Amino acid sequence: MNIDDQKAKLLKEKDELEKDLDNLGKRDENGGWYVIPDEDDGTHADPIDNADVVEDFEEKVARLNVLEAQHTQVSKALAAIENGSYGICEVSGEKISEERLLANPSATTTIEHA
């Protein structure tokens, strides 16, 4: 397996995730993201309209949480490439199969520990 190819895939994925995260919210001072409500959120006279706004906001938060977790996983894999531990399960210390890493370059555990 070519580590440079894996690194390129991970960097591309990280860039795409950051674009998606930036579209959903803003970065905080710790490098995380948070969702900002739309300007007119919660200002509707009709409670049903406000409920729809809240539901939409909660969906954005849930999506942001998923994307942020993926971003963290990709960042961990890139750090593992830099420190020479890429392809080693962070739970068991066993080698992660090449097939798994080719299918999911950001994997930091074997399938058994996923």
N, C-alpha and C positions, 0 to 999 in steps of 0.2 A: 504494500500500500504506500502511496506517495503522500507523505506528510504535507508537502507544499500544496498539493491539490486539496487535501482536507482543510488546511488553513484557509485557502482561498474560498472554499465553500462556506466555511464558518464566518469569515469576514463579510461575505456577501449576505448571508442570512442575518448577521448582526445589523448590518446597514438597513436591510429591509424591515427588521423588527423595530429599529429605532425610528424609522419613518412612520410606521404604523402607530407606534406609541406616541410620537409627537403629534399625529393627527387626532389622537384620542384625548390627549392631555398635555400637561406641562411637566418639565423636570423640576424636582425640588433640589435643595442645596446638597442633599446626600446622593444625588444621581438617580434617584427613583422617579417615578412618574405619579401624577395624580390627575383625576378627571376634573375639569372645570365645567360647571353647569353652563348651559347656553344662557344668553343674556335675559331672555324672557321666561326662563324656567321658574315655575311656581307662582307666576303672576297672573294666571288666568282666573277669570271670575267663576268659571264652571269647575267644580271639584273633580269632575271626570277628566277634564283636560289636564288638570294638575296631576291626577293619578297617572295619566299617560306619560307626562313629563318625568315623573318619578320612576316609572317603569323603564323608560328609555335611559335615564341616568344610571339606574342599577345595572342595566345590560352593558352600558359602556364601562362601568367599574369592573364587572365580571370579565369582560373581554380584555381590559387593560391588565387585570391580574394574570390572566393566561399568558398574554404576550410578555409581561414582565418576567414571569417564571421561565419562559422560553429564552428570553434575553440573558437571564442569569445562567442558565444551563450552557448557552453558547459561550458566554464569557468564561465560565469555568473550563470548558474544553479548550478555548484559546490559551488560557493560562497554563493548562496542562501541556500543551504543545511547547510553550515557552520554557517550562521548567523540566521538560523531558519525561513527564509521567503520562502523556497522552496514550490512551489505549489500555490503561491499567484501571481496574475497577476500584473506585474510591471506598468501597465497603469491604471487599474481600482481598484486594491486592492481586487478584487474578487478572490474566490478560483478557481483554474484551475481544470477541471474535471480529475478524476483519469484515465479515459479512454485516455484522451489526453496525460497525463504524461507517461502512460504505453507505448503508441504508440511512443511518442517523449519525452524522458526524459529531453531533454534540453529546452523544452518549458518554456518560462518565461512570456507568456501572454495567455489569453483565446483565443479561436478560433476567437471570435469577434474582438479582438485587434491584431490579427496576421498580 
